[in-house]
Amino acid sequence: MNVVVLNGSPKGELGVTLQYVRFVEKKFPQHSFRYFSIAQNIKRLEKDEAAFREVIDSVQGADAVLWSFPLYFMLVCAQYKRFIELIFERHQQTAFAGKYAASLSTSVHFFDHTAHNYIHAICDDLRMKYTGAYSAGMYDLMLKTERERWLTFVQLFFDSVSRQIPVAPVYPPLPTATFVFQTGASKAALDAGGKKILVIKDGQDEVGNINAMIKSLTGNFRTDLEVISLTDIDIKGGCLGCCKCGLDNVCDYEGKDGFIDFYNEKVKKADVVVFAGAIHDRYLSAKWKTFFDRSFFNTHMPTLIGKQIAFLIAGPLGQIPNLRQIMECYAEFQETNLAGIVTDEVESAEQIDLLLTELAGKLVFPIVAGFRPPMTFLGVGGRKIFRDEVYGMLRFVFQADHRYYKKHGLYDFPQKNYKARRMNLLMTLLTKLPFFRKQFLKKLKEEMVKPLRHVADHK
Ligand SMILES: Cc1cc2nc3c(=O)[nH]c(=O)nc-3n(C[C@H](O)[C@H](O)[C@H](O)COP(=O)(O)O)c2cc1C
């Protein structure tokens, strides 16, 4: 069997993920593997038609394709995302159609599911036969049981290919948007109250209705808002995954391009940040992805705490709940208030204007200043993962995170809760006594609500 491995790590041969595939290659000598360092060579693949062609021709001749990538900001990295865009821009879908595919990632399991959902949806869009995702922890390969698990997955994948199993797509195709939004007269009624409002978009010539949506939103304010295009920022490239930033948040690009200054001076200093972009395949553009990946020089620390943020999206976000979840998680991780997400899907200019007027008001409404809602599973779960990783195996790499987590009380392991530990010990022992156990179960509901009732009645 010919297997094409599309390597999505900017580190190329030095990637953690690739070691999982090399391991498989050794265990299955009957199959041949062809590797392409997609993410590392993205600039070449963009410019050199022959290099791009070579990848496409190999896919065309393959029996199976393995999407192998590290998690980057809840998705694949921007460079890999760009390759996916190139497939569609250059109309090369037929090379992928009908091929069996699977995805492999390594990560710390922070939103690994959204990355695999994305690749699965892309495979469905390419009419590939996607058979499954394998999300490995970075160092799982060190463990015998995990190696066995991984080999079983691969065996199942190869078996699916050799038996040519039937596969049903999971993600229906996205509709093509045709609605053109033209905003009505601007209201200019709102006072930003001295707040710095920053709107970021990816380009001057925006795809879809983004420019009109920005015009509608900003037209609600009496003063001009700052609107910045990512294309106007000197961004030399995507995150390289070198993790130099781990020690002191100093990025390898420091002094080499304008991204870090832009992020520190504009994004961090704004009170309100509006992210505006059109859907490209199943996410925003690769340019936007570069913005998120490059912000990783702040490693695992929130940098937008207390800000109001919003997303303006042109395109069928309603049919990509995966992307909505990524946005919601971003807001929670950043400890911001997600004031709203407005899209052009309602296909009524009047409605979109109204939604954007409401959003504009929300962004500067005095009551929301500093407000952020409690985190859901997205934020709570994510924070626990980072807490454990930074405290544990990744501490020597992410020393700046460790200092921050210590200082900000993020090491909130339950082990330190001595009151709870004493109570658990006592109650566990007491519930071994039949009489106490009976009384305990009788009064459990009442006792659980008691402290809350006290607050509700007396505070
Ligand atoms: C910019 C950047 C973003 C990352 N984002 C995530 C993430 O969202 N979720 C996660 O679990 N791990 C994340 N990671 C960790 C990598 O996925 C992990 O280290 C992976 O094993 C690297 O694989 P590679 O060596 O093959 O590139 C991120 C790492 C970097 C450098």
The ligand as a Gaussian input file, in Angstrom:
#p B3LYP/6-31G(d) Opt

LIG

0 1
 C        1.924000      27.812000      18.467000
 C        1.568000      26.554000      19.185000
 C        0.235000      26.322000      19.455000
 C       -0.134000      25.140000      20.114000
 N       -1.451000      24.935000      20.349000
 C       -1.853000      23.805000      20.958000
 C       -3.238000      23.563000      21.207000
 O       -4.109000      24.349000      20.832000
 N       -3.562000      22.427000      21.840000
 C       -2.631000      21.526000      22.281000
 O       -3.004000      20.532000      22.883000
 N       -1.303000      21.711000      22.029000
 C       -0.900000      22.828000      21.375000
 N        0.428000      23.022000      21.112000
 C        1.400000      21.955000      21.439000
 C        1.774000      21.097000      20.210000
 O        0.644000      20.630000      19.549000
 C        2.602000      19.901000      20.622000
 O        3.756000      20.339000      21.231000
 C        2.908000      18.965000      19.470000
 O        3.304000      17.718000      19.999000
 C        4.044000      19.455000      18.583000
 O        4.200000      18.543000      17.517000
 P        5.349000      18.647000      16.427000
 O        6.652000      18.536000      17.161000
 O        5.073000      17.506000      15.512000
 O        5.240000      19.965000      15.748000
 C        0.843000      24.192000      20.487000
 C        2.189000      24.455000      20.217000
 C        2.549000      25.615000      19.575000
 C        3.994000      25.876000      19.284000

